[in-house]
Amino acid sequence: MKKRVIILGQGRSGTTLMQRILHCAIDDGYFCGENGGFWHYLYTSVYGSSQKNPGFQRVEKSEKIEYTKMDNYKPCWFNFYNKEAIINEYRLLFDRMYQSHKNRVFGFKEIRFPNDYEELKKYLMFFRELFPDVFFVFTIRDIETLSKSAWWPSHIEENPEVMNELINESENFKKIINEMQNCYLFEYENYQNLDEIKKVFMFLGEYINEEKIKMVLNKRYKN
């Protein structure tokens, strides 16, 4: 049975480490890195966005319209496709991108996603429309520690509002897992606890290969 898994989290919250653990410890697993918000653009192409820079226009504005050539001066949004056709193409695209023909468990990790809670839910439901049984693994980290890691201090210094955004995103993940199925919240601090990491594999219904998990943890980058 194919399993599709999407890892979402803020930068420096452990998304890369989670990606590496799943990629290496699941023998027939394949997990790609960030895609620059690519899938969010595809989401907005179907449903639009309430946020700034919404990307493409909604496909729903250009649904398939039947008309004769003599009427071609009327429908400015005419096309030969509809939303269902586009959704099906996105399903095929997802499986091609993450090599479903070679792997049983596959997906990607991403740090770019909607900050607004309702928009985030719609974004996740877009993936559920593609694949009803998709798994989501969210990573969070203590905000004070996160805000001092890598590039965050300079970002926060330039724009103090960033700190509130980080807090908001973390709270959104905590709320999401209470409203949607097949969602798991992993705290960065739990990378110190092998038993907590094992719970991610139990959540996914996957074999726990302790040796490979430890191998990845021993090669982790310093923060």
C-alpha positions, 0 to 999 in steps of 0.5 A: 500500500502506497503511503504519502507523507508531508512534513511541515514545520518552521525553518530550524524546527527539525523538518530536515532531520525528520526528512532524513530519518524517514528517508533513511530508516524506511527501506522503501521510503523516499523523501524530498526536501523543500520545494519553495512553496511549489505545492502552495502555488498549485493549491492557489491555482485551484482555490485562490488565496486570501493571503497576499501574493496569492499566485495563480488565478483559480481554476474555477474561474476558467471551468470548461464551458460548452459553446459554439465557435460563433459564440466565441466572443462571449466567454473570456474564461473559456477552457477545455478542462474543469477542476476535477481534471486539474486535481487528477493531474496534480495527483499524477504529478505528485506521484511522479515527482516523488517516484511512487513507481519506485517507492512505497512511502514517499513525500517531501518536507516544506517550511513554506505554508500559509500563516493564517489558520483557516488558510492552512486548513484549506491548504491541508484539505487540498492534499486530502482532496488529492489523497484522502489518506495522506499523513502529515507530520508537523515539527515545532520547537520552543519559540525562544530557542527557535528565534535564536537559531541561524537566520531568525535573529536577524529576521526578527531584528529587521521585523519584530512582527516575525516573532508573533508569526512564529508563535502563531504558526506553532499554535496553528499546528497544535490546533490542527492535530485536534481537528484533522486525522492522520496528523502528528505533532513532533517537538524538536526537543524530542530528538533527544529521546529515541522512544519519541522518534519511534512514535512517529514510525508507529503513527505511520505504521512503519517498521522501526529500524533503530540502527538507521535512526541512530545513524542519522541522529549521529550525523545531524548538523549542529545548531 
